């Protein structure tokens, strides 16, 4: 699979995890006792996956040449 596609999948998956974790109580997925440790872990993990996906998409690998506007 192409690197950019995998990075986009990571960004979308992280964003979904972030939103579902943040809104778990409102969506009826949480226990309703406030913002618990599982929701916090989901939000943090989702944000980290989004950042990792964006970094993977935009930061070139060592020794990799960015394509120019002609390519």
N, CA, C and O of each residue as an XYZ file, in Angstrom:
284
protein
N       0.843     -1.179      0.000
C       0.000      0.000      0.000
C       0.887      1.241      0.000
O       1.972      1.239      0.582
N       0.437      2.258     -0.631
C       1.201      3.489     -0.724
C       1.299      4.154      0.648
O       0.368      4.104      1.451
N       2.435      4.769      0.889
C       2.716      5.389      2.182
C       1.677      6.445      2.561
O       1.235      6.494      3.709
N       1.290      7.280      1.614
C       0.314      8.337      1.889
C      -1.050      7.766      2.256
O      -1.735      8.315      3.120
N      -1.450      6.686      1.622
C      -2.730      6.059      1.923
C      -2.743      5.508      3.349
O      -3.714      5.689      4.083
N      -1.677      4.847      3.726
C      -1.579      4.314      5.091
C      -1.591      5.455      6.101
O      -2.209      5.338      7.159
N      -0.924      6.543      5.790
C      -0.909      7.701      6.678
C      -2.313      8.291      6.819
O      -2.725      8.650      7.922
N      -3.050      8.394      5.704
C      -4.428      8.907      5.768
C      -5.320      7.990      6.591
O      -6.166      8.469      7.346
N      -5.145      6.687      6.459
C      -5.921      5.734      7.255
C      -5.633      5.927      8.737
O      -6.549      5.879      9.558
N      -4.364      6.145      9.086
C      -4.000      6.391     10.480
C      -4.625      7.683     10.995
O      -5.115      7.727     12.123
N      -4.610      8.728     10.182
C      -5.196     10.013     10.592
C      -6.694      9.860     10.837
O      -7.211     10.344     11.844
N      -7.389      9.195      9.930
C      -8.834      9.022     10.078
C      -9.157      8.126     11.277
O     -10.075      8.426     12.041
N      -8.417      7.037     11.446
C      -8.660      6.141     12.578
C      -8.399      6.850     13.904
O      -9.153      6.680     14.862
N      -7.333      7.641     13.958
C      -7.031      8.392     15.176
C      -8.090      9.431     15.472
O      -8.451      9.635     16.632
N      -8.594     10.091     14.443
C      -9.638     11.092     14.643
C     -10.931     10.448     15.129
O     -11.610     11.001     15.995
N     -11.277      9.291     14.583
C     -12.480      8.577     15.024
C     -12.331      8.147     16.480
O     -13.259      8.311     17.272
N     -11.181      7.604     16.836
C     -10.933      7.208     18.232
C     -11.014      8.416     19.156
O     -11.598      8.334     20.236
N     -10.438      9.521     18.742
C     -10.459     10.753     19.526
C     -11.896     11.206     19.786
O     -12.271     11.466     20.929
N     -12.690     11.298     18.730
C     -14.068     11.792     18.859
C     -14.934     10.818     19.655
O     -15.691     11.237     20.530
N     -14.830      9.530     19.361
C     -15.622      8.553     20.103
C     -15.270      8.546     21.587
O     -16.153      8.415     22.434
N     -13.999      8.685     21.901
C     -13.581      8.715     23.298
C     -14.061      9.981     23.991
O     -14.531      9.937     25.128
N     -13.942     11.093     23.309
C     -14.345     12.365     23.912
C     -15.854     12.431     24.137
O     -16.310     13.022     25.115
N     -16.624     11.832     23.242
C     -18.081     11.904     23.322
C     -18.721     10.606     23.814
O     -19.918     10.399     23.611
N     -17.956      9.739     24.449
C     -18.464      8.426     24.844
C     -19.696      8.521     25.734
O     -20.661      7.788     25.516
N     -19.693      9.393     26.719
C     -20.849      9.518     27.613
C     -22.068     10.041     26.869
O     -23.182      9.565     27.089
N     -21.866     11.007     25.999
C     -22.978     11.575     25.228
C     -23.575     10.566     24.258
O     -24.774     10.598     23.982
N     -22.738      9.672     23.742
C     -23.194      8.666     22.788
C     -23.726      7.410     23.464
O     -24.199      6.497     22.789
N     -23.653      7.357     24.780
C     -24.127      6.188     25.515
C     -23.123      5.056     25.581
O     -23.480      3.933     25.937
N     -21.865      5.334     25.240
C     -20.824      4.311     25.272
C     -20.081      4.268     26.597
O     -19.475      3.252     26.938
N     -20.125      5.363     27.345
C     -19.406      5.438     28.609
C     -20.293      5.072     29.784
O     -21.469      4.747     29.622
N     -19.701      5.130     30.979
C     -20.465      4.788     32.173
C     -21.205      5.992     32.749
O     -21.994      5.834     33.681
N     -20.970      7.188     32.218
C     -21.707      8.371     32.627
C     -21.236      9.009     33.909
O     -21.871      9.948     34.391
N     -20.150      8.537     34.477
C     -19.636      9.083     35.733
C     -18.561     10.134     35.515
O     -17.641     10.249     36.324
N     -18.659     10.885     34.460
C     -17.648     11.899     34.169
C     -16.623     11.376     33.186
O     -16.771     10.297     32.612
N     -15.591     12.162     33.008
C     -14.533     11.834     32.053
C     -13.540     10.912     32.748
O     -12.704     11.371     33.527
N     -13.627      9.616     32.470
C     -12.814      8.621     33.167
C     -11.461      8.401     32.521
O     -11.100      9.045     31.536
N     -10.718      7.462     33.114
C      -9.362      7.211     32.635
C      -9.374      6.548     31.258
O      -8.455      6.759     30.467
N     -10.395      5.756     30.963
C     -10.470      5.103     29.652
C     -10.730      6.136     28.555
O     -10.170      6.044     27.462
N     -11.582      7.117     28.852
C     -11.827      8.183     27.886
C     -10.571      9.020     27.690
O     -10.236      9.390     26.565
N      -9.887      9.314     28.769
C      -8.642     10.084     28.671
C      -7.614      9.334     27.831
O      -6.960      9.920     26.968
N      -7.477      8.037     28.088
C      -6.528      7.232     27.317
C      -6.907      7.202     25.841
O      -6.032      7.280     24.978
N      -8.203      7.090     25.539
C      -8.658      7.079     24.144
C      -8.400      8.395     23.438
O      -7.995      8.418     22.276
N      -8.638      9.499     24.149
C      -8.390     10.824     23.556
C      -6.907     11.020     23.285
O      -6.522     11.476     22.208
N      -6.077     10.677     24.259
C      -4.625     10.849     24.094
C      -4.104      9.940     22.986
O      -3.336     10.384     22.133
N      -4.515      8.677     22.989
C      -4.059      7.738     21.963
C      -4.542      8.174     20.578
O      -3.784      8.111     19.610
N      -5.790      8.610     20.479
C      -6.305      9.091     19.194
C      -5.521     10.278     18.674
O      -5.192     10.337     17.489
N      -5.216     11.234     19.560
C      -4.433     12.404     19.151
C      -3.025     11.997     18.706
O      -2.503     12.536     17.730
N      -2.414     11.054     19.416
C      -1.073     10.599     19.035
C      -1.084      9.899     17.679
O      -0.154     10.065     16.890
N      -2.125      9.122     17.403
C      -2.215      8.438     16.108
C      -2.407      9.455     14.985
O      -1.832      9.301     13.907
N      -3.212     10.494     15.227
C      -3.386     11.553     14.224
C      -2.060     12.239     13.941
O      -1.695     12.427     12.780
N      -1.342     12.612     14.978
C      -0.053     13.300     14.802
C       0.949     12.391     14.098
O       1.684     12.845     13.221
N       0.986     11.107     14.471
C       1.909     10.172     13.824
C       1.563     10.003     12.345
O       2.459      9.946     11.503
N       0.284      9.924     12.027
C      -0.126      9.803     10.631
C       0.246     11.026      9.814
O       0.724     10.907      8.686
N       0.027     12.209     10.388
C       0.408     13.436      9.689
C       1.918     13.531      9.506
O       2.398     13.954      8.454
N       2.663     13.137     10.533
C       4.124     13.156     10.418
C       4.586     12.175      9.347
O       5.479     12.484      8.558
N       3.977     10.998      9.322
C       4.346      9.986      8.340
C       4.029     10.467      6.928
O       4.717     10.112      5.971
N       2.994     11.269      6.813
C       2.576     11.764      5.509
C       3.486     12.893      5.003
O       3.820     12.934      3.819
N       3.880     13.791      5.881
C       4.554     15.018      5.443
C       6.049     15.088      5.708
O       6.738     15.894      5.083
N       6.569     14.276      6.609
C       8.000     14.316      6.899
C       8.686     13.267      6.034
O       8.365     12.082      6.133
N       9.623     13.682      5.190
C      10.283     12.711      4.310
C      11.202     11.779      5.100
O      11.743     12.150      6.142
N      11.363     10.577      4.586
C      12.292      9.629      5.201
C      13.718     10.093      4.948
O      13.987     10.863      4.026
N      14.610      9.613      5.777
C      16.022      9.958      5.614
C      16.506      9.430      4.263
O      16.333      8.252      3.951
N      17.100     10.291      3.481
C      17.622      9.908      2.178
C      16.583      9.941      1.060
O      16.917      9.738     -0.107
N      15.344     10.195      1.410
C      14.290     10.269      0.415
C      14.221     11.697     -0.137
O      14.281     12.669      0.617
N      14.097     11.805     -1.443
C      14.044     13.111     -2.077
C      12.588     13.466     -2.340
O      11.831     12.667     -2.892
N      12.207     14.673     -1.937
C      10.856     15.145     -2.210
C      10.696     15.390     -3.702
O      11.578     15.984     -4.323
N       9.584     14.943     -4.296
C       9.390     15.211     -5.731
C       9.184     16.698     -5.982
O       8.505     17.384     -5.217
N       9.766     17.171     -7.038
C       9.640     18.573     -7.402
C       8.328     18.851     -8.106
O       7.545     17.929     -8.333
N       8.070     20.095     -8.455
C       6.804     20.441     -9.120
C       6.696     19.858    -10.520
O       5.592     19.753    -11.054
N       7.825     19.473    -11.133
C       7.799     18.916    -12.490
C       7.486     17.428    -12.489
O       7.122     16.869    -13.524
N       7.625     16.783    -11.335
C       7.486     15.317    -11.282
C       6.116     14.896    -10.881
O       5.839     13.700    -10.791
